[in-house]
Amino acid sequence: MPEHSPLVHRAVRSGALLLSVAAAQFIAVMAIVQDRYAHYSLSANYISDLGGVHSPWALLFDASAIALGSLTFLGLLLVWSAFDERPVRLPGLLLLLLASAGAVGVGLFPETTHVLGGRAHFVASAVTFVAAAVGLIVLSFGMEDRHRWRFSRPYTLGSGAVSAAATALLALGQDLGLGVGGMERLAVAPLLVWMIVEGIHIAGLHRFAPGLALPTPAA
């Protein structure tokens, strides 16, 4: 009989949908706040400028960043068991949890805050970018179930690699002609899109259900 991918717990679906919703709401809010911010430039302005004192809808953006981190944190805990039990699963998901905590910090400490001498926002942003990118790369090496992760494994690795490269270039002051805002979006976009795409994918995995009859090998 054909080999089947192991079933996942029913809570995994809820967690996966939380990941997709977390990213989708942040993208939507970011677009709305950008539209309300006069003279905002996608290339010249950082994303975090949307949560600063000069942004008319800063509170909405900051609340969205907190929601992004909070929903992602909970979603990751719920989908944990969907990933293969490999040694890299723990560090990979812990890094993603750290990144989600960093996203909450971005919302709690806008770029114009004076907490830690104004460094709180920078630290939270750096943790979010680096931990998320490296976390996806590490996690991809544990996606060995060929039925479940056939396309997800290279996609996850690629998303993390693009984000990591863009983050490194941004830290080095290189924007490849995209501007600091464009380069920052190049670092963020793969992460947010991954959450939506893989959230939908994981939500569609076969789940345990009451009374489910599992296939058994023929005698």
PAZASE-449827 format. One record per residue (C-alpha): residue in one letter; chain; x, y, z. Coordinates in steps of 0.25 Angstrom, whole numbers, plus 5000, padded with zeros to 4 digits. Example, Ala and Ser with C-alpha at 12.3 -4.5 7.8 and 13.67 -1.06 7.14 Angstrom:
# PAZASE-449827
  tivex  zaro  east  north    up
      A     A  5049   4982  5031
      S     A  5055   4996  5029
This chain:
# PAZASE-449827
  tivex  zaro  east  north    up
      M     A  5000   5000  5000
      P     A  5005   5014  4998
      E     A  5013   5021  5009
      H     A  5005   5032  5017
      S     A  5010   5044  5024
      P     A  5007   5043  5039
      L     A  4994   5050  5043
      V     A  4995   5063  5052
      H     A  4987   5067  5064
      R     A  4974   5075  5061
      A     A  4980   5087  5069
      V     A  4991   5089  5058
      R     A  4980   5094  5048
      S     A  4977   5105  5058
      G     A  4991   5109  5060
      A     A  4994   5109  5045
      L     A  4982   5118  5042
      L     A  4987   5127  5053
      L     A  5001   5128  5046
      S     A  4994   5132  5033
      V     A  4984   5142  5040
      A     A  4996   5149  5048
      A     A  5004   5152  5035
      A     A  4992   5156  5027
      Q     A  4986   5166  5037
      F     A  5000   5172  5038
      I     A  5002   5173  5023
      A     A  4988   5180  5022
      V     A  4990   5189  5034
      M     A  5004   5193  5028
      A     A  4997   5197  5015
      I     A  4986   5205  5021
      V     A  4996   5213  5030
      Q     A  5005   5215  5019
      D     A  4994   5221  5011
      R     A  4990   5231  5022
      Y     A  5005   5235  5024
      A     A  5007   5247  5016
      H     A  5020   5247  5008
      Y     A  5023   5233  5013
      S     A  5033   5226  5003
      L     A  5034   5211  5001
      S     A  5049   5213  4998
      A     A  5054   5224  5007
      N     A  5046   5221  5020
      Y     A  5047   5209  5029
      I     A  5035   5201  5032
      S     A  5037   5205  5047
      D     A  5034   5219  5043
      L     A  5020   5215  5042
      G     A  5019   5214  5057
      G     A  5027   5226  5060
      V     A  5022   5240  5065
      H     A  5021   5245  5051
      S     A  5011   5234  5047
      P     A  4997   5239  5048
      W     A  4992   5224  5051
      A     A  5004   5220  5059
      L     A  4996   5213  5069
      L     A  4989   5204  5059
      F     A  5002   5200  5053
      D     A  5008   5197  5067
      A     A  4996   5189  5071
      S     A  4997   5181  5058
      A     A  5012   5178  5061
      I     A  5008   5173  5075
      A     A  4997   5165  5069
      L     A  5007   5159  5059
      G     A  5016   5155  5070
      S     A  5006   5149  5079
      L     A  4998   5141  5069
      T     A  5011   5136  5063
      F     A  5016   5131  5077
      L     A  5003   5124  5080
      G     A  5002   5118  5066
      L     A  5016   5113  5066
      L     A  5013   5106  5079
      L     A  5001   5099  5073
      V     A  5007   5095  5060
      W     A  5020   5090  5068
      S     A  5016   5075  5066
      A     A  5014   5076  5051
      F     A  5029   5077  5049
      D     A  5038   5065  5048
      E     A  5044   5060  5061
      R     A  5058   5064  5057
      P     A  5069   5070  5066
      V     A  5068   5083  5058
      R     A  5053   5085  5061
      L     A  5055   5090  5075
      P     A  5066   5101  5071
      G     A  5058   5105  5059
      L     A  5045   5107  5066
      L     A  5051   5113  5078
      L     A  5057   5124  5068
      L     A  5044   5126  5062
      L     A  5038   5128  5076
      L     A  5049   5138  5079
      A     A  5046   5145  5066
      S     A  5031   5146  5070
      A     A  5035   5152  5084
      G     A  5043   5162  5076
      A     A  5031   5166  5068
      V     A  5024   5169  5080
      G     A  5035   5177  5085
      V     A  5035   5185  5072
      G     A  5021   5189  5075
      L     A  5023   5192  5090
      F     A  5035   5200  5087
      P     A  5033   5209  5075
      E     A  5046   5215  5068
      T     A  5044   5228  5076
      T     A  5043   5222  5089
      H     A  5054   5226  5100
      V     A  5054   5212  5106
      L     A  5069   5207  5108
      G     A  5074   5220  5103
      G     A  5066   5218  5090
      R     A  5072   5205  5087
      A     A  5060   5196  5091
      H     A  5053   5197  5077
      F     A  5067   5194  5070
      V     A  5069   5182  5079
      A     A  5055   5177  5077
      S     A  5056   5179  5061
      A     A  5069   5172  5060
      V     A  5064   5160  5068
      T     A  5052   5159  5060
      F     A  5059   5159  5046
      V     A  5071   5151  5050
      A     A  5064   5140  5058
      A     A  5053   5138  5048
      A     A  5062   5137  5036
      V     A  5072   5127  5043
      G     A  5060   5120  5049
      L     A  5054   5117  5036
      I     A  5068   5112  5030
      V     A  5070   5103  5042
      L     A  5056   5098  5042
      S     A  5057   5094  5027
      F     A  5067   5084  5030
      G     A  5058   5076  5039
      M     A  5047   5075  5028
      E     A  5050   5061  5024
      D     A  5036   5055  5022
      R     A  5035   5056  5007
      H     A  5020   5055  5006
      R     A  5018   5066  5016
      W     A  5030   5076  5012
      R     A  5033   5072  4998
      F     A  5032   5087  4993
      S     A  5032   5093  5007
      R     A  5046   5089  5010
      P     A  5053   5097  4999
      Y     A  5043   5108  5000
      T     A  5046   5110  5015
      L     A  5061   5109  5012
      G     A  5060   5119  5001
      S     A  5051   5129  5009
      G     A  5060   5129  5021
      A     A  5073   5130  5012
      V     A  5067   5143  5004
      S     A  5063   5149  5017
      A     A  5076   5146  5024
      A     A  5084   5152  5012
      A     A  5075   5165  5011
      T     A  5077   5167  5026
      A     A  5092   5165  5025
      L     A  5093   5175  5014
      L     A  5084   5185  5021
      A     A  5093   5184  5033
      L     A  5105   5187  5025
      G     A  5098   5199  5019
      Q     A  5096   5193  5005
      D     A  5083   5195  4999
      L     A  5085   5190  4984
      G     A  5078   5203  4979
      L     A  5065   5199  4986
      G     A  5067   5209  4998
      V     A  5067   5205  5012
      G     A  5052   5204  5012
      G     A  5052   5195  5000
      M     A  5063   5186  5006
      E     A  5056   5185  5019
      R     A  5044   5180  5011
      L     A  5052   5170  5004
      A     A  5056   5164  5017
      V     A  5042   5164  5023
      A     A  5034   5160  5011
      P     A  5039   5146  5010
      L     A  5036   5143  5025
      L     A  5022   5149  5024
      V     A  5019   5141  5011
      W     A  5024   5129  5017
      M     A  5015   5130  5029
      I     A  5003   5131  5020
      V     A  5007   5120  5010
      E     A  5012   5110  5020
      G     A  5000   5113  5029
      I     A  4990   5110  5019
      H     A  4998   5097  5015
      I     A  5000   5092  5029
      A     A  4985   5095  5032
      G     A  4982   5086  5021
      L     A  4990   5074  5026
      H     A  4982   5061  5030
      R     A  4977   5062  5044
      F     A  4973   5052  5055
      A     A  4958   5051  5057
      P     A  4949   5044  5066
      G     A  4946   5030  5060
      L     A  4956   5031  5049
      A     A  4959   5018  5043
      L     A  4974   5018  5040
      P     A  4979   5009  5028
      T     A  4986   4996  5033
      P     A  4996   4988  5025
      A     A  4990   4975  5018
      A     A  4993   4962  5025
